């Protein structure tokens, strides 16, 4: 899960999406194009808060079930 805030809702959503792609590339060794494709079909993008003007917070998440298994330790 990645959380981003920005004064513009669209900017926060874009930033959360790009950070999720970066996370998939750096932690799961996805190629950038494959991370982008996975996000386009499996990522959940949600408004986390809209009441704290002028900031909007957006979260992006991918289910672990769509990611390859990974040994953490």
MMTF fields as JSON, N, C-alpha, C and O atoms, coordinates in Angstrom:
{
  "mmtfVersion": "1.0.0",
  "mmtfProducer": "UNKNOWN",
  "numBonds": 291,
  "numAtoms": 292,
  "numGroups": 73,
  "numChains": 1,
  "numModels": 1,
  "chainsPerModel": [1],
  "groupsPerChain": [73],
  "chainIdList": ["A"],
  "bondAtomList": [4, 2, 8, 6, 12, 10, 16, 14, 20, 18, 24, 22, 28, 26, 32, 30, 36, 34, 40, 38, 44, 42, 48, 46, 52, 50, 56, 54, 60, 58, 64, 62, 68, 66, 72, 70, 76, 74, 80, 78, 84, 82, 88, 86, 92, 90, 96, 94, 100, 98, 104, 102, 108, 106, 112, 110, 116, 114, 120, 118, 124, 122, 128, 126, 132, 130, 136, 134, 140, 138, 144, 142, 148, 146, 152, 150, 156, 154, 160, 158, 164, 162, 168, 166, 172, 170, 176, 174, 180, 178, 184, 182, 188, 186, 192, 190, 196, 194, 200, 198, 204, 202, 208, 206, 212, 210, 216, 214, 220, 218, 224, 222, 228, 226, 232, 230, 236, 234, 240, 238, 244, 242, 248, 246, 252, 250, 256, 254, 260, 258, 264, 262, 268, 266, 272, 270, 276, 274, 280, 278, 284, 282, 288, 286],
  "bondOrderList": [1, 1, 1, 1, 1, 1, 1, 1, 1, 1, 1, 1, 1, 1, 1, 1, 1, 1, 1, 1, 1, 1, 1, 1, 1, 1, 1, 1, 1, 1, 1, 1, 1, 1, 1, 1, 1, 1, 1, 1, 1, 1, 1, 1, 1, 1, 1, 1, 1, 1, 1, 1, 1, 1, 1, 1, 1, 1, 1, 1, 1, 1, 1, 1, 1, 1, 1, 1, 1, 1, 1, 1],
  "groupList": [{"groupName": "UNK", "atomNameList": ["N", "CA", "C", "O"], "elementList": ["N", "C", "C", "O"], "formalChargeList": [0, 0, 0, 0], "bondAtomList": [1, 0, 2, 1, 3, 2], "bondOrderList": [1, 1, 2], "singleLetterCode": "X", "chemCompType": "L-PEPTIDE LINKING"}],
  "groupTypeList": [0, 0, 0, 0, 0, 0, 0, 0, 0, 0, 0, 0, 0, 0, 0, 0, 0, 0, 0, 0, 0, 0, 0, 0, 0, 0, 0, 0, 0, 0, 0, 0, 0, 0, 0, 0, 0, 0, 0, 0, 0, 0, 0, 0, 0, 0, 0, 0, 0, 0, 0, 0, 0, 0, 0, 0, 0, 0, 0, 0, 0, 0, 0, 0, 0, 0, 0, 0, 0, 0, 0, 0, 0],
  "groupIdList": [1, 2, 3, 4, 5, 6, 7, 8, 9, 10, 11, 12, 13, 14, 15, 16, 17, 18, 19, 20, 21, 22, 23, 24, 25, 26, 27, 28, 29, 30, 31, 32, 33, 34, 35, 36, 37, 38, 39, 40, 41, 42, 43, 44, 45, 46, 47, 48, 49, 50, 51, 52, 53, 54, 55, 56, 57, 58, 59, 60, 61, 62, 63, 64, 65, 66, 67, 68, 69, 70, 71, 72, 73],
  "secStructList": [7, 3, 3, 3, 3, 3, 1, 1, 2, 2, 2, 2, 2, 2, 2, 2, 2, 2, 2, 2, 2, 2, 2, 2, 2, 2, 2, 2, 7, 7, 7, 2, 2, 2, 2, 2, 2, 2, 2, 2, 2, 2, 7, 3, 3, 3, 3, 3, 3, 7, 1, 1, 6, 6, 7, 3, 3, 3, 3, 3, 3, 7, 7, 4, 4, 4, 1, 7, 7, 7, 7, 7, 7],
  "xCoordList": [0.843, 0.0, 0.889, 1.928, 0.464, 1.168, 0.157, -0.972, 0.559, -0.315, 0.373, 1.552, -0.376, 0.153, -0.839, -2.051, -0.322, -1.162, -0.684, 0.505, -1.646, -1.335, -2.503, -3.605, -2.266, -3.355, -4.403, -5.504, -4.083, -4.998, -5.246, -4.297, -6.498, -6.837, -6.209, -5.716, -6.223, -5.638, -4.129, -3.571, -3.475, -2.033, -1.711, -0.73, -2.517, -2.31, -2.507, -1.749, -3.518, -3.763, -2.617, -2.175, -2.143, -1.009, 0.236, 0.933, 0.501, 1.676, 1.601, 2.597, 0.432, 0.257, 0.443, 1.02, -0.04, 0.121, 1.588, 2.083, 2.286, 3.697, 4.544, 5.482, 4.221, 4.967, 4.71, 5.616, 3.487, 3.203, 4.004, 4.54, 4.082, 4.879, 6.344, 6.996, 6.859, 8.243, 8.464, 9.511, 7.484, 7.578, 7.653, 8.469, 6.807, 6.817, 8.131, 8.63, 8.679, 9.95, 11.096, 11.931, 11.134, 12.273, 12.199, 13.23, 11.008, 10.894, 10.568, 10.965, 9.849, 9.461, 10.149, 9.849, 11.06, 11.833, 10.974, 11.336, 9.841, 9.023, 9.723, 10.436, 9.526, 9.895, 8.849, 7.7, 9.255, 8.355, 7.049, 5.981, 7.119, 5.907, 4.986, 3.764, 5.564, 4.739, 4.091, 2.947, 4.819, 4.243, 3.077, 2.041, 3.255, 2.192, 0.96, -0.165, 1.171, 0.044, -0.671, -1.901, 0.087, -0.533, -1.375, -2.494, -0.827, -1.571, -2.845, -3.857, -2.793, -3.967, -5.13, -6.282, -4.844, -5.935, -6.203, -7.3, -5.231, -5.411, -5.296, -5.629, -4.841, -4.622, -5.935, -6.766, -6.095, -7.223, -6.744, -5.791, -7.403, -7.055, -8.229, -9.358, -7.96, -9.039, -8.685, -7.523, -9.705, -9.535, -9.478, -10.391, -8.423, -8.299, -8.826, -9.357, -8.68, -9.267, -9.413, -8.553, -10.524, -10.806, -11.285, -11.632, -11.305, -11.868, -10.825, -11.189, -9.56, -8.498, -8.004, -6.907, -8.84, -8.479, -7.209, -7.022, -6.358, -6.483, -5.855, -5.614, -5.578, -4.908, -5.89, -6.885, -5.585, -6.308, -5.329, -4.161, -5.794, -4.95, -5.556, -6.746, -4.706, -5.123, -4.235, -3.027, -4.826, -4.039, -4.199, -5.268, -3.117, -3.149, -2.665, -1.729, -3.312, -2.953, -3.129, -4.04, -2.237, -2.357, -2.505, -1.815, -3.393, -3.58, -2.348, -1.757, -1.975, -0.837, -1.102, -0.165, -2.368, -2.703, -2.33, -2.212, -2.141, -1.759, -0.254, 0.241, 0.469, 1.917, 2.613, 2.091, 3.776, 4.511, 4.97, 5.205, 5.094, 5.545, 6.951, 7.773, 7.2, 8.485, 8.916, 8.127, 10.153, 10.662, 11.133, 11.978, 10.602, 10.924, 12.194, 12.932, 12.472, 13.649, 14.463, 15.498],
  "yCoordList": [-1.175, 0.0, 1.239, 1.279, 2.232, 3.504, 4.613, 4.557, 5.616, 6.739, 8.029, 8.241, 8.886, 10.165, 11.278, 11.064, 12.466, 13.646, 14.754, 14.872, 15.573, 16.707, 17.686, 17.315, 18.938, 19.921, 19.64, 20.187, 18.808, 18.455, 16.949, 16.171, 16.534, 15.109, 14.303, 13.198, 14.843, 14.136, 13.983, 12.94, 15.005, 14.921, 13.873, 13.142, 13.792, 12.777, 11.377, 10.464, 11.198, 9.894, 9.5, 8.351, 10.441, 10.153, 9.779, 8.819, 10.535, 10.283, 8.914, 8.193, 8.555, 7.242, 6.121, 5.081, 6.332, 5.327, 5.175, 4.053, 6.284, 6.211, 5.598, 4.85, 5.91, 5.307, 3.819, 3.065, 3.364, 1.933, 1.239, 0.151, 1.861, 1.293, 1.205, 0.187, 2.261, 2.249, 1.15, 0.502, 0.944, -0.101, -1.483, -2.313, -1.73, -3.02, -3.251, -4.375, -2.206, -2.325, -2.592, -3.464, -1.85, -1.973, -3.183, -3.783, -3.551, -4.631, -5.997, -7.028, -6.005, -7.272, -7.518, -8.499, -6.644, -6.776, -6.869, -7.555, -6.18, -6.08, -5.15, -4.234, -5.378, -4.366, -3.266, -3.521, -2.048, -0.912, -1.082, -0.768, -1.569, -1.744, -2.803, -2.667, -3.861, -4.898, -4.382, -4.721, -3.57, -2.966, -2.046, -2.044, -1.274, -0.378, -1.178, -0.814, -2.266, -3.1, -3.73, -3.766, -4.225, -4.822, -3.787, -4.075, -2.589, -1.535, -1.151, -0.82, -1.194, -0.794, -1.764, -1.384, -3.016, -3.984, -4.432, -4.912, -4.289, -4.877, -3.892, -4.245, -2.687, -1.749, -1.096, -0.707, -0.989, -0.266, 1.132, 1.294, 2.131, 3.528, 4.149, 4.139, 4.692, 5.213, 6.572, 6.859, 7.398, 8.624, 8.231, 7.582, 8.619, 8.31, 9.44, 9.204, 10.671, 11.809, 12.977, 13.227, 13.684, 14.858, 16.047, 17.092, 15.892, 16.946, 17.937, 19.015, 17.608, 18.467, 19.38, 19.202, 20.365, 21.249, 22.016, 22.383, 22.273, 22.035, 20.719, 20.538, 19.785, 18.539, 17.402, 17.26, 16.599, 15.363, 14.216, 14.32, 13.131, 11.96, 10.785, 10.494, 10.117, 8.981, 7.795, 7.952, 6.614, 5.404, 4.449, 4.338, 3.772, 2.758, 1.446, 1.419, 0.368, -0.935, -2.026, -1.988, -2.986, -4.208, -5.361, -5.419, -6.268, -7.438, -8.341, -8.488, -8.932, -9.852, -11.059, -11.687, -11.388, -12.566, -12.391, -13.384, -11.15, -10.941, -10.747, -10.614, -10.731, -10.56, -11.912, -12.816, -12.055, -13.318, -13.494, -12.519, -14.742, -15.044, -14.504, -14.501, -14.045, -13.433, -13.767, -13.642, -14.187, -14.462, -13.157, -12.47, -12.808, -11.541, -11.601, -10.617, -12.728, -12.845, -14.063, -14.33],
  "zCoordList": [0.0, 0.0, 0.0, 0.659, -0.743, -0.837, -0.575, -1.063, 0.193, 0.514, 0.078, 0.36, -0.611, -1.092, -0.809, -0.844, -0.53, -0.337, -1.26, -1.554, -1.717, -2.583, -2.527, -2.125, -2.929, -2.923, -3.994, -3.935, -4.956, -6.044, -5.989, -5.88, -6.062, -5.972, -7.104, -6.879, -8.305, -9.446, -9.285, -9.624, -8.775, -8.538, -7.478, -7.613, -6.434, -5.396, -5.964, -5.634, -6.815, -7.425, -8.356, -8.35, -9.143, -10.034, -9.237, -9.568, -8.2, -7.378, -6.702, -6.649, -6.189, -5.556, -6.572, -6.255, -7.78, -8.836, -9.214, -9.326, -9.409, -9.784, -8.673, -8.948, -7.428, -6.313, -6.222, -5.866, -6.537, -6.535, -7.633, -7.422, -8.793, -9.886, -9.461, -9.691, -8.845, -8.359, -7.317, -7.305, -6.451, -5.436, -6.077, -5.676, -7.07, -7.751, -8.49, -8.54, -9.054, -9.78, -8.799, -9.039, -7.708, -6.795, -5.866, -5.56, -5.415, -4.428, -5.032, -4.489, -6.149, -6.757, -8.094, -8.774, -8.47, -9.71, -10.968, -11.925, -10.963, -12.162, -13.148, -12.739, -14.425, -15.408, -15.294, -14.931, -15.605, -15.424, -16.191, -15.666, -17.411, -18.212, -17.6, -17.661, -17.01, -16.377, -15.093, -14.792, -14.344, -13.135, -13.506, -12.84, -14.562, -15.029, -15.447, -15.104, -16.187, -16.618, -15.431, -15.395, -14.461, -13.281, -12.53, -12.106, -12.373, -11.681, -12.434, -11.817, -13.755, -14.531, -14.378, -14.587, -14.014, -13.891, -12.452, -12.163, -11.539, -10.211, -9.051, -7.92, -9.296, -8.201, -7.758, -8.579, -6.443, -5.865, -5.508, -4.747, -6.056, -5.801, -5.055, -5.546, -3.863, -3.019, -2.438, -2.151, -2.27, -1.506, -0.035, 0.474, 0.635, 2.058, 2.924, 4.01, 2.443, 3.144, 2.184, 1.339, 2.337, 1.504, 2.34, 1.79, 3.65, 4.499, 5.003, 5.475, 4.916, 5.427, 4.308, 3.779, 3.959, 2.851, 3.17, 4.33, 2.256, 0.817, 0.374, -0.819, 1.3, 0.94, 0.712, 1.422, -0.296, -0.568, -0.36, -0.735, 0.231, 0.435, -0.315, -0.197, -1.092, -1.915, -1.568, -1.393, -1.468, -1.224, -2.4, -2.999, -2.707, -3.761, -3.163, -2.364, -3.558, -2.994, -4.042, -4.868, -3.98, -4.777, -3.807, -2.789, -4.117, -3.28, -3.371, -4.441, -2.262, -2.278, -3.162, -3.655, -3.365, -4.179, -5.649, -6.366, -6.12, -7.515, -7.68, -8.799, -6.56, -6.606, -6.473, -5.82, -7.081, -6.919, -5.481, -4.767, -5.069, -3.711, -3.522, -4.438, -2.299, -2.021, -0.606, 0.331, -0.443, 0.885, 1.511, 0.939, 2.671, 3.307, 4.128, 4.185, 4.764, 5.62, 5.238, 5.849]
}
